[in-house]
């Protein structure tokens, strides 16, 4: 019984580590690529100024990584279905498989959209 509990604990830790690893390897180029694929969901522009693009280009990569890690904490607490529903409620429909594959990037974009909209008027 102890071995089973230890095995399950190791699996949970490995799963958590892999999620954090994804955030540590987040790439501005890939973030831009995901943004361009979903620009209609995330673009925040006033006049000729695209604040979302300015944020992606201007934020330090460590800030972007931290946003990703913070979202994985929510994922760990509430699960994938909760995260997907929350994302769709705020950003509109998206294929669940695509979301799960790109959740780290999509959640960063969603967070940036929220922060920009709440500060730029």
Secondary structure as GFF3:
##gff-version 3
##sequence-region A 1 121
A	DSSP	alpha_helix	2	24	.	.	.	ID=ss1
A	DSSP	alpha_helix	28	37	.	.	.	ID=ss2
A	DSSP	alpha_helix	39	42	.	.	.	ID=ss3
A	DSSP	beta_strand	45	46	.	.	.	ID=ss4
A	DSSP	beta_strand	49	50	.	.	.	ID=ss5
A	DSSP	alpha_helix	51	58	.	.	.	ID=ss6
A	DSSP	alpha_helix	61	78	.	.	.	ID=ss7
A	DSSP	alpha_helix	80	91	.	.	.	ID=ss8
A	DSSP	alpha_helix	96	101	.	.	.	ID=ss9
A	DSSP	alpha_helix	103	119	.	.	.	ID=ss10
###
